[in-house]
Amino acid sequence: MSRASRPVSLAVASGPRVMSLRPKPPIHRPTRRQEAIAGGTGAASNGQAGGNDIGVGGSSGQIGGGDVGVIPAAYQGYYHDEIVELLRQITIAGDGSAVTLAPLTAVDGTTAIADLIVYLPGHGTFVIEVKTGEDPTFTPAQRRIYPMLQVGGHVTLSKDTIAVVGLTPGQPLPPLRILIYWAVAPGRPVIRE
C-alpha cells in the first residue's frame, strides 16, 4: 500500500477524553465488486441452489421485505479489494496476466464472481479466491460453481478480457485449479492450511 493511501490515525487530547481524528468510512460507498455486479446481474438471491447469489449483501436482514433471510456472504469489503489488487499487481510483475471480478456462470444459471483468474508462465491458468476475516465462508453460488469449475466444461465466462489469460469468452472453461488466499486482517499473517 502506498504511503498516500494509508489511513492516518491521530489522537487529540481534549480534557479527560481522547478524540480520534481517524477518518470515518462513508455511510455507503459501493465497492468495486458491488459496482461490477450492479452492471447486469442484479441483487443477490436468497442463496438457494440455482440462485444468483453473487457474494454481496449483509450478514443479516431481509431481501425484498419478505421472510427470506440473507445468508452471510464471504465478502469483507475494502480490505478484500486491496488484497485482490495487490495479487493482481504481483501477478503482472511476475510476467503473468490477471482478470479481476470475473463473473462465472454455470450450466444451471448460477452466477458467482471469481476474485482473480490468473495466467502465469509455467503454471498455466487458475483461479485465486481471496478470503478475509476471522471465519470466511464461500457464498452459496461459489459452493455450487467452484466444484464444476475444477471439473471443466460446466462453467462459462463472458467477460471479453478473459482472453488475456488464455481463455475464450463465452466458451465452456477447461478444468481450472482454485487457490484460496486467506488474509484475516491488516497486519495479521496469511493463513496457510
Sequence and secondary structure as in RCSB ss.txt:
>XXXX:A:sequence
MSRASRPVSLAVASGPRVMSLRPKPPIHRPTRRQEAIAGGTGAASNGQAGGNDIGVGGSSGQIGGGDVGVIPAAY
QGYYHDEIVELLRQITIAGDGSAVTLAPLTAVDGTTAIADLIVYLPGHGTFVIEVKTGEDPTFTPAQRRIYPMLQ
VGGHVTLSKDTIAVVGLTPGQPLPPLRILIYWAVAPGRPVIRE
>XXXX:A:secstr
  GGGS    EEEETTEEEE      S    HHHHHHHTTT S     TTS   S S SS BSTTSS B    S 
  HHHHHHHHHHHHHHHHTT EEEEEEEEEETTS EEEEEEEEEETTTEEEEEEEEESSS    HHHHHHHHHHH
H SSEEE  GGGGGGT  TTS     EEEEEEE STTS EE  
